Amino acid sequence: MDIFDKCLEFTKVEDYKERGIYPYFFPISENYGPRVVMEGREIIMIGSNNYLGLTKDPRVQEAAIKAVEKFGTSCSGSRFLNGTYELHVELEARLAKFVNKEAALMFSTGYQTNVGAIYTILDKNSVVITDKTNHACLFDGILLAKGTNPGMVMRRYKHNDMDDLERVISTVDPELPKLIITDGVFSMEGDIVKLPRLLRIAKTHRARVYVDDAHGMGVLGKTGRGTLEHFHAFDDVDLVTTTFSKSFASLGGFVAGKAEVINYIKHFSRPLIFSAAIPPANTAAVLKALEIIESEPEIVHRLQQTGERMRREFTALGFDTGDSETPIIPILVRDYDKTFAFWKALFEAGIYTNAVVSPAVPADRSLLRTSYMATHTDKDLDQVLDTFKKIGKQMGII
Ligand SMILES: Cc1ncc(COP(=O)(O)O)c(C=O)c1O
């Protein structure tokens, strides 16, 4: 036996490549926002999380360039010791205000934000209750906490099923401290957490509530403040997190909540303390993106209207879009190989989507994940719909 045996035996990727239907790690050679160049061809991108299209906004680009000129290309260290810049401090104050919380703390990726916050908050007496389909980094934070506190309890409830949450939480010792963790918008199928009922259950059972709003911020709410704004629930959610890699056109993330809780995370979170700070260019890009979201809510509205239009038209064509309520619109194919074949046919016709199969979703929910940008033109969207209609019919999907 050799430690690398499993690597040498892993041939599935080569099989799919030989069949010409391997859809992952596809290089982009040029990025125009809603359109990109892949394999030398211009492709309409409906597989990105650049929801507001701000990665190509000249104001955001200029802010990043200026930050490089002023501060250099890296912070060269952790926030804890030598990597905190005034830009970080300014942005944290602005972000806390954006989500109506006392304080915010940034991490270098959205993944680290959730691992770092969850791992630090949970301890040996904690009970964490989590939606089964939450993002992997929420589970990784729980697993890291469990690794250091083996006595800690994790319970899962069925996806967005509040009856099941109630059932699960009712079996937990009422005296133990509890945290309910959920995504705001679920990343694969674009459905929104049933937050009002979740909050009532949390109140009854004296549980704290943690919402990862990676796909909600910049997307939901009248002013783009996300799931909490959508449900008018800023005061009832204890901790909210998001990533900067989606609507905020950058890299990183933040957690926001009560000042004492954020201060505790700041001083005990290993993924924060033992990793380098967000580089100046990325920090300045978020600051500018935030300024644009705050001053131009019409881009958020355009994105919301685009999501509504695409969902309406896909459904009218006969596609199954699941429970999506956001600009993330799954096209359920429900078959592993057919999902890859559909992906390939669309790609050849000039449309890039994300093929999502087990274990990311249950096998009978294999899907193409489509997602839209405020900067997609009506012409882009018409072309997407026409192509889906043609290929969907040819393949017997509609
Ligand atoms: C729901 C959710 N949370 C967190 C993350 C992690 O964010 P990042 O990619 O910025 O590390 C993602 C990224 O895909 C996500 O979808």
The ligand as an SDF file (V2000), in Angstrom:
LIG
                    3D

 16 16  0  0  0  0  0  0  0  0999 V2000
  -22.5200   30.0320    0.2380 C   0  0  0  0  0  0  0  0  0  0  0  0
  -21.0470   30.2480    0.1140 C   0  0  0  0  0  0  0  0  0  0  0  0
  -20.3440   30.5690    1.2050 N   0  0  0  0  0  0  0  0  0  0  0  0
  -19.0220   30.7800    1.1440 C   0  0  0  0  0  0  0  0  0  0  0  0
  -18.3260   30.6520   -0.0290 C   0  0  0  0  0  0  0  0  0  0  0  0
  -16.8330   30.8330   -0.0430 C   0  0  0  0  0  0  0  0  0  0  0  0
  -16.4810   32.0410   -0.6020 O   0  0  0  0  0  0  0  0  0  0  0  0
  -15.0690   32.2740   -1.3340 P   0  0  0  0  0  0  0  0  0  0  0  0
  -15.1510   31.5800   -2.6510 O   0  0  0  0  0  0  0  0  0  0  0  0
  -14.9790   33.7260   -1.4440 O   0  0  0  0  0  0  0  0  0  0  0  0
  -14.0180   31.6850   -0.4710 O   0  0  0  0  0  0  0  0  0  0  0  0
  -19.0070   30.3440   -1.1910 C   0  0  0  0  0  0  0  0  0  0  0  0
  -18.2650   30.2460   -2.4770 C   0  0  0  0  0  0  0  0  0  0  0  0
  -18.5930   29.6310   -3.4060 O   0  0  0  0  0  0  0  0  0  0  0  0
  -20.4020   30.1350   -1.1250 C   0  0  0  0  0  0  0  0  0  0  0  0
  -21.0990   29.8010   -2.2160 O   0  0  0  0  0  0  0  0  0  0  0  0
  1  2  1  0
  2  3  1  0
  2 15  2  0
  3  4  2  0
  4  5  1  0
  5  6  1  0
  5 12  2  0
  6  7  1  0
  7  8  1  0
  8  9  2  0
  8 10  1  0
  8 11  1  0
 12 13  1  0
 12 15  1  0
 13 14  2  0
 15 16  1  0
M  END
$$$$
